[in-house]
Amino acid sequence: MSSISSKIAPIAALLALLTLSVTAAAAADMLSGTWKQNVAKSKYDPGPGFKNNTTRFELSKDGMKFSADGTDGLGRRIQNEYTVKLDGTDYPTRQLIDGKPNTGGADAVSWKKIDDYTYEQTNKFRGKTLTVARHVISKDGKTRVVNTTGLTAQGAKLNNVLVFEKQ
């Protein structure tokens, strides 16, 4: 019986190691994919909030490509796209409103990975921080909550909580 135990123990250890490796790999890429905003669960201060909003993240070893497409509370189409490294360095960003550049919005963005489930995004305009957004992904990977604080480009205080669901 001990010879069977001695043969099973290494197999069990290998299976446990493989399970941990797969779980760690999945957690490391929790942000990737398409996320649709749950507008009913989101809160905007000040409003109005988005009528709809879909974001997409593509992570690679070299960084992250981000894109967003939605309709704001005034019925305008809002689009944003940029590529960053998760190193806290500022990278250029450009937002379009109804296909035209938003000259009053953030012109730089930086991202930092805090852990497998938490990311911090800083949006700047002409070198000055406008907002800081903390993205927290649920352990099951189905929900992302984004708490954003700071100022609008016009100087009004901003405190938004956006809830996204993975598609």
LOVO-466641 format. One record per residue: x, y, z of N, C-alpha, C, O, CB in turn. Coordinates in pm, whole numbers, padded with zeros to 5 digits, always signed. Glycine has a CB too. Example, Ala and Ser with C-alpha at 12.3 -4.5 7.8 and 13.67 -1.06 7.14 Angstrom:
% residues 2
+01319-00569+00780+01230-00450+00780+01320-00330+00780+01424-00332+00846+01131-00447+00905 +01285-00225+00708+01367-00106+00714+01290+00003+00787+01341+00114+00804+01408-00060+00572 
This chain:
% residues 167
+00082-00118+00000+00000+00000+00000+00086+00125+00000+00050+00225-00062-00093+00000+00119 +00200+00121+00069+00287+00238+00073+00351+00264-00063+00385+00378-00093+00396+00220+00179 +00368+00160-00146+00423+00184-00279+00322+00257-00367+00362+00336-00452+00465+00052-00346 +00192+00233-00347+00090+00307-00422+00090+00453-00376+00083+00544-00458-00052+00242-00402 +00098+00474-00245+00101+00611-00191+00221+00687-00243+00212+00806-00275+00103+00608-00038 +00336+00619-00250+00456+00688-00296+00446+00723-00445+00511+00818-00490+00580+00602-00271 +00366+00649-00523+00348+00680-00664+00242+00789-00684+00253+00869-00776+00308+00555-00741 +00139+00793-00597+00031+00890-00609+00074+01028-00561+00032+01129-00618-00092+00843-00531 +00156+01035-00458+00195+01163-00399+00258+01258-00501+00220+01374-00506+00292+01139-00284 +00353+01213-00583+00410+01306-00683+00308+01351-00786+00312+01465-00832+00528+01240-00753 +00216+01261-00824+00112+01298-00920+00019+01402-00860-00017+01499-00927+00031+01173-00964 -00020+01384-00734-00107+01481-00666-00037+01616-00654-00099+01721-00675-00146+01429-00525 +00091+01614-00622+00168+01739-00611+00174+01810-00746+00161+01932-00753+00310+01712-00558 +00195+01733-00854+00201+01791-00987+00066+01852-01026+00061+01961-01082+00243+01684-01090 -00043+01781-00996-00176+01834-01026-00203+01963-00948-00261+02057-01002-00283+01729-00993 -00163+01967-00823-00181+02087-00742-00101+02203-00800-00151+02316-00806-00139+02062-00595 +00020+02177-00844+00105+02281-00904+00044+02331-01034+00043+02452-01060+00247+02227-00929 -00006+02240-01118-00070+02280-01243-00194+02365-01218-00217+02464-01287-00107+02157-01326 -00274+02328-01119-00394+02404-01084-00356+02545-01041-00419+02642-01083-00473+02334-00972 -00253+02558-00957-00207+02690-00913-00156+02771-01031-00181+02891-01039-00097+02676-00808 -00083+02708-01122-00030+02779-01239-00141+02830-01329-00134+02944-01376+00063+02688-01318 -00242+02748-01353-00354+02789-01437-00431+02903-01370-00469+02999-01437-00448+02670-01465 -00455+02892-01239-00526+02997-01165-00447+03127-01169-00505+03233-01191-00551+02955-01019 -00317+03121-01149-00233+03242-01151-00232+03305-01290-00237+03427-01303-00089+03209-01108 -00225+03222-01395-00225+03275-01531-00357+03343-01562-00358+03449-01624-00198+03164-01633 -00468+03283-01519-00599+03343-01544-00611+03475-01468-00661+03573-01523-00712+03247-01502 -00567+03479-01343-00577+03601-01263-00491+03712-01320-00527+03829-01312-00537+03574-01118 -00378+03678-01378-00286+03778-01431-00346+03852-01551-00298+03959-01587-00155+03714-01471 -00447+03797-01611-00505+03856-01731-00654+03884-01714-00730+03876-01811-00482+03764-01851 -00696+03918-01593-00838+03941-01562-00893+04064-01632-01014+04070-01658-00857+03955-01412 -00810+04162-01664-00856+04285-01725-00887+04268-01874-00973+04338-01928-00752+04394-01707 -00819+04176-01940-00836+04156-02085-00980+04123-02120-01051+04055-02046-00745+04046-02134 -01021+04174-02236-01151+04139-02289-01241+04260-02306-01198+04375-02294-01217+04039-02200 -01368+04231-02333-01468+04335-02356-01556+04347-02233-01602+04247-02178-01552+04303-02483 -01580+04471-02192-01660+04501-02073-01771+04598-02113-01746+04701-02175-01572+04561-01959 -01894+04564-02076-02008+04652-02102-02052+04715-01970-02068+04646-01870-02126+04573-02170 -02072+04846-01973-02112+04916-01851-02255+04884-01814-02344+04886-01899-02095+05067-01869 -02278+04854-01686-02412+04839-01632-02452+04978-01585-02420+05018-01473-02419+04730-01515 -02522+05050-01670-02557+05190-01644-02645+05203-01521-02632+05299-01445-02628+05251-01766 -02735+05109-01499-02827+05115-01385-02753+05107-01252-02798+05165-01153-02930+05003-01394 -02642+05035-01246-02566+05021-01123-02458+05128-01107-02398+05139-01000-02502+04883-01118 -02433+05207-01210-02328+05310-01207-02385+05440-01150-02504+05468-01161-02271+05334-01349 -02295+05517-01087-02336+05645-01028-02240+05755-01072-02118+05737-01066-02342+05635-00874 -02296+05868-01114-02216+05981-01161-02242+06103-01073-02357+06137-01045-02249+06013-01309 -02137+06168-01030-02147+06294-00957-02034+06384-01005-01921+06364-00960-02140+06271-00800 -02055+06480-01093-02185+06522-01143-02229+06435-01261-02148+06365-01321-02181+06670-01184 -02354+06441-01293-02410+06370-01407-02417+06466-01524-02365+06577-01514-02549+06311-01376 -02478+06431-01630-02539+06300-01651-02435+06195-01687-02327+06228-01734-02645+06308-01760 -02469+06069-01665-02379+05959-01696-02398+05908-01837-02481+05957-01912-02399+05848-01600 -02318+05808-01871-02328+05745-02002-02461+05672-02016-02514+05618-01919-02212+05647-02024 -02515+05672-02139-02633+05592-02171-02590+05448-02201-02664+05353-02173-02711+05653-02292 -02471+05434-02259-02410+05303-02283-02261+05325-02299-02217+05433-02339-02472+05233-02409 -02184+05221-02269-02038+05234-02275-01979+05093-02278-02008+05010-02192-01982+05316-02152 -01896+05068-02378-01827+04940-02390-01678+04966-02400-01633+05049-02480-01878+04860-02513 -01601+04894-02318-01455+04910-02320-01391+04776-02355-01447+04669-02330-01403+04962-02185 -01272+04786-02413-01198+04666-02450-01052+04685-02410-00991+04788-02436-01211+04636-02604 -00998+04581-02347-00857+04578-02306-00789+04460-02372-00840+04348-02370-00843+04570-02152 -00673+04487-02431-00590+04380-02488-00453+04391-02421-00376+04482-02451-00579+04392-02645 -00425+04296-02331-00298+04295-02259-00196+04209-02332-00229+04104-02388-00317+04245-02116 -00072+04255-02331+00039+04177-02384+00158+04199-02291+00149+04279-02198+00073+04216-02533 +00266+04131-02317+00384+04150-02232+00440+04292-02245+00513+04337-02157+00492+04048-02267 +00406+04361-02353+00458+04495-02377+00366+04606-02327+00406+04722-02329+00482+04513-02523 +00245+04573-02282+00156+04678-02234+00010+04645-02258-00031+04529-02255+00190+04808-02299 -00068+04749-02282-00211+04733-02296-00267+04827-02401-00232+04945-02406-00278+04755-02162 -00355+04774-02483-00430+04856-02578-00571+04871-02522-00634+04772-02484-00431+04793-02725 -00620+04995-02515-00751+05025-02461-00835+05093-02567-00786+05176-02643-00739+05114-02335 -00963+05057-02573-01056+05130-02658-01191+05136-02587-01229+05045-02514-01069+05063-02799 -01263+05245-02611-01395+05264-02553-01486+05327-02658-01442+05406-02741-01388+05353-02426 -01613+05290-02652-01712+05343-02744-01845+05347-02669-01889+05246-02615-01722+05257-02875 -01907+05464-02667-02034+05475-02597-02108+05601-02633-02067+05678-02719-02011+05470-02449 -02221+05621-02563-02304+05739-02581-02316+05807-02446-02358+05746-02348-02444+05703-02639 -02278+05936-02441-02285+06007-02314-02428+06050-02283-02519+06026-02361-02192+06128-02316 -02446+06115-02168-02578+06156-02123-02644+06260-02211-02765+06283-02200-02568+06208-01986 -02566+06324-02297-02621+06424-02390-02649+06364-02528-02689+06435-02620-02524+06541-02403 -02628+06233-02541-02656+06165-02667-02542+06170-02767-02561+06134-02884-02776+06224-02729 -02424+06213-02725-02309+06222-02815-02230+06091-02813-02217+06027-02708-02218+06341-02777 -02176+06052-02929-02091+05933-02936-01951+05970-02884-01889+06065-02932-02084+05877-03083 -01905+05893-02785-01774+05916-02725-01686+05795-02757-01724+05681-02732-01785+05938-02570 -01567+05823-02812-01472+05717-02845-01335+05755-02788-01299+05873-02783-01464+05693-02999 -01261+05654-02747-01128+05676-02692-01044+05553-02723-01093+05441-02718-01134+05704-02539 -00918+05576-02756-00828+05465-02784-00686+05508-02753-00644+05619-02786-00840+05418-02931 -00610+05417-02689-00469+05445-02663-00398+05315-02629-00461+05212-02601-00453+05548-02548 -00266+05321-02631-00182+05209-02590-00087+05259-02483-00024+05363-02498-00104+05149-02712 -00077+05183-02373+00009+05221-02261+00085+05099-02210+00051+04984-02239-00076+05284-02146 +00188+05127-02135+00253+05024-02054+00202+05045-01913+00167+05156-01875+00413+05031-02063 +00198+04939-01835+00146+04947-01698+00257+04988-01602+00283+04921-01502+00084+04811-01655 +00323+05100-01636+00442+05142-01562+00430+05280-01496+00528+05331-01442+00560+05143-01653 +00311+05340-01500+00292+05471-01438+00341+05588-01522+00335+05702-01478+00360+05475-01307 +00388+05560-01643+00437+05664-01734+00320+05722-01813+00228+05649-01850+00545+05609-01830 +00323+05852-01839+00218+05916-01919+00232+05879-02066+00341+05879-02123+00223+06069-01902 +00117+05847-02127+00109+05817-02270-00002+05903-02329-00100+05933-02260+00082+05665-02295 +00010+05941-02455-00093+06026-02516-00226+05953-02532-00229+05833-02561-00047+06078-02651 -00333+06026-02514-00467+05973-02536-00546+06078-02611-00520+06198-02601-00536+05935-02402 -00643+06032-02686-00727+06124-02761-00869+06073-02757-00897+05956-02785-00678+06139-02908 -00958+06161-02722-01099+06127-02716-01172+06198-02828-01145+06314-02859-01159+06164-02578 -01265+06127-02889-01348+06187-02993-01491+06201-02942-01544+06111-02877-01344+06102-03122 -01553+06314-02972-01694+06336-02944-01762+06358-03078-01732+06453-03150-01717+06459-02847 -01853+06269-03111-01918+06271-03242-01816+06282-03356-01838+06353-03453-02017+06388-03250 -01704+06210-03341-01603+06204-03446-01503+06318-03448-01412+06318-03531-01670+06199-03575 -01518+06417-03358-01426+06531-03354-01344+06526-03225-01395+06484-03122-01504+06665-03364 -01216+06570-03231-01133+06567-03111-01193+06648-02997-01242+06759-03017-00994+06620-03144 -01188+06590-02876-01230+06661-02755-01109+06736-02703-01023+06678-02636-01287+06561-02646 -01100+06863-02732-00983+06943-02695-00982+06979-02546-00881+07029-02496-00977+07070-02779 -01092+06956-02475-01098+06988-02332-01086+06867-02243-01100+06879-02121-01225+07058-02302 -01061+06751-02300-01050+06628-02221-00906+06593-02192-00814+06664-02233-01118+06512-02291 -00886+06483-02123-00751+06436-02091-00669+06419-02219-00719+06371-02320-00756+06304-02012 -00542+06458-02212-00452+06439-02326-00341+06339-02295-00260+06306-02382-00392+06573-02367 -00337+06290-02169-00237+06190-02129-00301+06096-02026-00388+06136-01948-00109+06258-02070 -00255+05972-02028-00305+05872-01935-00190+05783-01891-00099+05755-01969-00418+05788-01999 -00193+05740-01767-00096+05642-01719-00171+05533-01642-00276+05557-01583+00012+05710-01629 -00114+05415-01643-00172+05300-01573-00065+05232-01490+00052+05227-01528-00236+05200-01673 -00108+05180-01373-00022+05097-01289-00101+04974-01248-00219+04983-01214+00030+05175-01164 -00035+04861-01251-00098+04738-01202-00064+04727-01053+00053+04721-01015-00048+04611-01282 -00167+04724-00970-00147+04711-00825-00134+04564-00788-00042+04525-00716-00265+04777-00747 -00226+04482-00838-00221+04336-00825-00305+04277-00938-00348+04350-01027-00274+04289-00683 -00328+04146-00936-00399+04082-01047-00543+04131-01064-00602+04111-01170-00400+03933-01027 -00599+04195-00963-00738+04238-00966-00756+04389-00956-00868+04438-00963-00812+04173-00855 -00647+04463-00942-00657+04607-00917-00559+04684-01005-00441+04649-01015-00630+04638-00769 -00611+04789-01069-00530+04876-01155-00562+05020-01121-00674+05052-01081-00556+04847-01306 -00463+05108-01139-00485+05251-01116-00455+05327-01245-00351+05309-01307-00396+05303-01000 -00549+05412-01283-00541+05492-01406-00542+05639-01367-00628+05682-01290-00658+05458-01504 -00447+05716-01420-00444+05860-01396-00460+05932-01529-00388+05906-01625-00311+05902-01326 -00556+06024-01533-00582+06103-01654-00535+06246-01631-00565+06306-01528-00733+06101-01690 -00461+06300-01727-00406+06434-01713-00444+06522-01832-00474+06474-01941-00254+06428-01700 -00443+06652-01805-00464+06752-01909-00356+06858-01894-00347+06925-01792-00608+06816-01900 -00274+06871-01998-00161+06965-01997-00072+06947-01874-00028+07045-01813-00213+07109-02002 -00045+06821-01839+00046+06789-01730-00016+06789-01591+00050+06747-01496+00157+06884-01731 -00139+06833-01578-00205+06840-01448-00302+06722-01434-00381+06695-01525-00279+06975-01431 -00297+06654-01320-00388+06542-01296-00532+06590-01287-00564+06680-01209-00348+06467-01168 -00616+06529-01369-00760+06555-01362-00828+06453-01272-00895+06489-01174-00823+06552-01504 -00810+06325-01305-00878+06219-01231-00786+06101-01206-00689+06077-01279-01002+06174-01304 -00819+06027-01101-00754+05900-01072-00867+05797-01061-00963+05815-00986-00666+05906-00939 -00853+05690-01136-00954+05584-01138-00892+05455-01088-00787+05412-01134-01013+05565-01281 -00959+05394-00993-00915+05265-00940-01009+05158-00994-01129+05158-00965-00913+05265-00782 -00954+05066-01073-01030+04957-01134-01012+04833-01047-00899+04788-01025-00982+04929-01283 -01122+04778-00996-01116+04657-00914-01203+04550-00979-01322+04569-01001-01163+04687-00766 -01139+04438-01010-01207+04327-01076-01244+04224-00970-01164+04191-00883-01116+04263-01186 -01367+04174-00978-01412+04072-00883-01328+03945-00899-01271+03920-01005-01562+04040-00903 -01321+03867-00792-01241+03744-00794-01288+03646-00901-01208+03569-00954-01246+03676-00657 -01419+03649-00934-01468+03559-01038-01447+03616-01179-01476+03549-01278-01616+03530-01016 -01396+03740-01187-01362+03801-01315-01481+03851-01396-01465+03886-01512-01288+03704-01396 -01600+03855-01336-01720+03892-01411-01757+04040-01399-01831+04092-01481-01835+03810-01365 -01705+04107-01297-01742+04246-01271-01617+04331-01250-01520+04288-01187-01836+04256-01148 -01621+04453-01303-01514+04551-01280-01580+04679-01232-01668+04734-01299-01427+04576-01411 -01537+04727-01114-01589+04851-01058-01478+04956-01068-01365+04932-01027-01637+04832-00909 -01514+05071-01125-01417+05179-01145-01461+05299-01060-01563+05362-01088-01407+05218-01297 -01382+05329-00957-01406+05446-00872-01316+05558-00922-01193+05547-00914-01379+05414-00720 -01375+05666-00972-01300+05778-01028-01325+05903-00946-01439+05941-00923-01338+05801-01176 -01216+05967-00902-01226+06092-00828-01135+06195-00893-01040+06160-00963-01189+06073-00679 -01166+06322-00871-01082+06429-00924-01167+06544-00973-01267+06580-00912-00995+06378-01037 -01123+06601-01085-01188+06719-01142-01219+06697-01289-01146+06627-01360-01100+06843-01124 -01327+06758-01335-01353+06761-01479-01255+06861-01540-01189+06935-01468-01503+06800-01510 -01246+06863-01672-01158+06958-01739-01202+07102-01711-01122+07195-01724-01156+06932-01890 -01328+07120-01673-01381+07253-01641-01360+07289-01494-01395+07399-01452-01530+07261-01676 -01303+07197-01414-01270+07226-01275-01374+07183-01172-01355+07207-01053-01248+07369-01260 -01483+07119-01215-01585+07072-01121-01539+06941-01056-01475+06859-01121-01722+07052-01193 -01572+06922-00927-01538+06798-00858-01613+06682-00922-01728+06695-00965-01570+06808-00708 -01546+06569-00926-01601+06450-00990-01582+06331-00897-01475+06313-00840-01533+06423-01129 -01687+06251-00882-01680+06129-00801-01774+06027-00864-01894+06027-00833-01716+06157-00650 -01723+05943-00950-01804+05847-01024-01772+05704-00982-01658+05672-00948-01782+05864-01175 -01875+05619-00985-01858+05476-00964-01923+05408-01083-02046+05410-01098-01920+05428-00826 -01841+05347-01167-01891+05278-01287-01878+05128-01267-01776+05078-01220-01813+05324-01414 -01983+05057-01303-01985+04912-01290-01989+04852-01431-02075+04887-01512-02108+04863-01204 -01896+04762-01458-01886+04696-01588-01901+04545-01570-01861+04490-01467-01752+04730-01658 -01958+04480-01670-01972+04335-01671-01897+04279-01791-01908+04329-01903-02121+04294-01674 -01821+04174-01765-01741+04114-01872-01833+04042-01970-01927+03974-01931-01636+04015-01814 -01803+04060-02097-01884+04001-02204-01822+03871-02252-01876+03806-02341-01899+04098-02322 
